[in-house]
Amino acid sequence: MERPEPTPIADTVFAVVDLETTGFDPQKDRIVQMAAVLVNGRGEVVDTFDTVVKPESPEEYEHGAEHVHGISRQMVENGMPLSDALSRIWSLTDGRVFTAHNARFDISFLEAESNRVGINRVVNDFVDTLALARRADIDRTRKHSLQALCEHYGITVERAHEATSDAKATASVLVKLIDELGVRSRDQLPGLSAE
């Protein structure tokens, strides 16, 4: 039996996700904004989603990091309910390559928040642009933050620490890294994010 031809990277759709949160601990902090940009390996945007999120029981968490992302408690109160936002983000990532910059951070929050509202979802396979950037920079001659990578590749960031803007920037960085690493088909992706 012949093996199917691998999916060309140009035809692979990546779900590039970015979250803004109240802090760094997924067990006590909460998501206040989420965005996903669906982009193929050619860099063409297929779909986008973004929303401010209203966590379950907003009175029970401490609203922090507003000085970083600019999302106020009032904006959160008027946001999309957490369960609806999670359902949307999971549907967008289904069948696509989950991608984020420092992906374990975003995954830990998505999984913790999903668990809070009874959605049983986990991310097993993903691409981390932070790990890809380190792999592409064998001699460790450059910084690997999203901002530093955007500067390196000449990518304009509309507004740092805003989920949609950061997701778009990550998608652009992803396309540059795929090209730099010589990735030609989807089957080359597993293992590239391992550090």
C-alpha positions as CSV (number, residue, x, y, z in Angstrom):
1,M,0.0,0.0,0.0
2,E,1.4,3.4,-1.0
3,R,1.8,6.1,1.6
4,P,-0.2,9.2,0.9
5,E,1.8,12.2,-0.3
6,P,2.7,14.6,2.5
7,T,0.7,17.8,2.7
8,P,2.8,20.6,1.2
9,I,3.6,23.3,3.8
10,A,2.0,25.9,1.5
11,D,-1.4,24.0,1.9
12,T,-1.0,23.4,5.6
13,V,-3.3,25.6,7.8
14,F,-1.9,26.9,11.1
15,A,-4.2,28.1,13.9
16,V,-2.0,30.8,15.4
17,V,-3.3,31.6,18.9
18,D,-2.5,34.4,21.3
19,L,-4.0,35.1,24.8
20,E,-3.9,38.0,27.2
21,T,-4.2,36.9,30.8
22,T,-4.4,38.4,34.3
23,G,-1.1,36.9,35.2
24,F,1.2,33.9,34.7
25,D,-0.4,31.1,36.7
26,P,-3.1,29.2,34.8
27,Q,-4.4,27.7,38.1
28,K,-5.4,31.1,39.5
29,D,-5.1,33.7,36.7
30,R,-7.6,34.0,33.9
31,I,-7.8,34.7,30.1
32,V,-9.2,38.1,29.4
33,Q,-8.6,38.2,25.6
34,M,-8.0,35.5,23.0
35,A,-7.3,35.6,19.3
36,A,-6.7,33.1,16.5
37,V,-5.3,33.8,13.0
38,L,-5.7,30.9,10.5
39,V,-2.9,31.2,8.0
40,N,-1.5,28.8,5.4
41,G,2.2,28.1,4.8
42,R,2.2,30.8,2.1
43,G,1.2,33.4,4.7
44,E,-2.3,33.9,3.4
45,V,-4.8,34.6,6.2
46,V,-7.8,32.2,5.9
47,D,-9.8,33.3,8.9
48,T,-9.5,35.3,12.1
49,F,-11.2,35.4,15.5
50,D,-10.7,37.7,18.5
51,T,-12.6,38.7,21.6
52,V,-12.3,40.1,25.0
53,V,-13.3,37.3,27.4
54,K,-15.6,37.4,30.4
55,P,-14.4,34.6,32.7
56,E,-16.8,32.5,34.7
57,S,-17.4,34.1,38.2
58,P,-15.4,37.3,37.4
59,E,-15.8,38.5,41.0
60,E,-13.6,35.5,42.1
61,Y,-10.4,36.4,40.3
62,E,-8.0,39.3,40.7
63,H,-8.0,41.5,37.6
64,G,-4.3,42.1,37.0
65,A,-1.9,43.0,34.1
66,E,-4.2,45.8,32.8
67,H,-1.1,48.0,32.6
68,V,0.4,45.4,30.1
69,H,-2.6,44.7,27.8
70,G,-4.9,47.6,28.5
71,I,-8.0,45.4,29.0
72,S,-10.1,46.9,31.8
73,R,-12.4,45.2,34.2
74,Q,-15.4,46.9,32.4
75,M,-14.2,45.5,29.0
76,V,-14.1,42.1,30.6
77,E,-17.6,42.4,32.0
78,N,-18.9,43.1,28.5
79,G,-16.8,40.3,26.9
80,M,-17.8,37.1,25.3
81,P,-18.6,34.4,28.0
82,L,-15.6,32.2,28.6
83,S,-17.3,29.0,27.5
84,D,-18.5,30.5,24.2
85,A,-15.0,31.9,23.5
86,L,-13.4,28.6,24.3
87,S,-15.8,26.7,22.0
88,R,-15.0,29.0,19.2
89,I,-11.2,28.8,19.6
90,W,-11.3,25.0,19.9
91,S,-13.4,24.8,16.7
92,L,-10.9,27.0,14.9
93,T,-8.0,24.9,15.9
94,D,-9.6,21.5,15.0
95,G,-7.7,19.9,12.1
96,R,-5.2,22.8,12.0
97,V,-1.7,23.0,13.4
98,F,-2.0,24.7,16.8
99,T,0.7,27.4,16.8
100,A,1.8,30.0,19.4
101,H,4.8,31.9,20.6
102,N,5.9,30.2,23.8
103,A,3.1,27.8,23.1
104,R,3.1,26.0,26.5
105,F,2.0,29.2,28.2
106,D,-1.1,29.6,25.9
107,I,-1.9,25.8,26.0
108,S,-1.7,25.7,29.8
109,F,-4.3,28.5,30.1
110,L,-6.6,27.1,27.4
111,E,-6.6,23.7,29.1
112,A,-7.1,25.1,32.6
113,E,-9.9,27.4,31.5
114,S,-11.6,24.6,29.5
115,N,-11.4,22.3,32.5
116,R,-13.1,25.1,34.6
117,V,-16.1,25.1,32.3
118,G,-16.3,21.3,31.7
119,I,-14.8,21.3,28.2
120,N,-12.4,18.3,28.0
121,R,-9.8,19.4,25.5
122,V,-6.0,19.1,25.4
123,V,-3.4,20.1,22.8
124,N,-1.0,17.3,22.0
125,D,0.6,18.5,18.8
126,F,1.7,22.1,18.3
127,V,4.3,24.3,16.7
128,D,6.0,26.8,19.0
129,T,7.6,29.8,17.1
130,L,9.9,30.4,20.1
131,A,11.4,26.9,19.7
132,L,11.5,27.3,15.9
133,A,13.4,30.6,16.4
134,R,15.9,29.0,18.6
135,R,16.3,26.1,16.2
136,A,16.9,28.6,13.3
137,D,19.5,30.5,15.4
138,I,22.0,27.7,16.0
139,D,24.7,30.0,17.2
140,R,22.3,31.9,19.5
141,T,23.2,35.3,18.0
142,R,19.8,36.9,18.4
143,K,17.0,37.4,20.9
144,H,13.9,35.2,20.5
145,S,11.1,37.3,22.0
146,L,8.2,38.0,19.6
147,Q,9.2,41.7,19.5
148,A,12.8,40.9,18.7
149,L,11.9,38.4,16.0
150,C,9.5,40.9,14.4
151,E,12.4,43.5,14.4
152,H,14.7,40.9,12.9
153,Y,12.3,40.0,10.1
154,G,11.0,43.5,9.5
155,I,7.5,42.7,10.6
156,T,5.4,45.6,11.8
157,V,3.5,44.9,15.1
158,E,0.3,47.0,15.3
159,R,0.2,46.9,19.1
160,A,2.2,44.6,21.4
161,H,0.4,42.7,24.1
162,E,-2.9,42.8,22.2
163,A,-4.0,39.3,21.3
164,T,-5.0,39.9,17.6
165,S,-1.9,42.0,16.9
166,D,0.4,39.4,18.5
167,A,-1.3,36.5,16.8
168,K,-0.9,38.2,13.4
169,A,2.8,39.0,14.2
170,T,3.3,35.4,15.3
171,A,1.8,34.2,12.0
172,S,4.2,36.4,10.0
173,V,7.2,35.2,12.1
174,L,6.0,31.5,11.5
175,V,6.1,31.9,7.8
176,K,9.6,33.4,7.9
177,L,10.8,30.6,10.2
178,I,9.3,27.9,8.0
179,D,11.2,29.3,5.0
180,E,14.4,29.8,7.0
181,L,14.3,26.2,8.3
182,G,13.5,24.8,4.8
183,V,10.2,23.2,5.9
184,R,8.5,21.9,2.7
185,S,5.7,19.6,4.0
186,R,3.6,19.1,7.1
187,D,5.3,15.9,8.0
188,Q,8.5,17.8,8.8
189,L,6.8,19.7,11.6
190,P,6.7,17.1,14.4
191,G,9.8,17.5,16.5
192,L,10.7,21.0,15.2
193,S,9.3,22.6,18.4
194,A,11.2,20.2,20.7
195,E,13.9,22.0,22.6
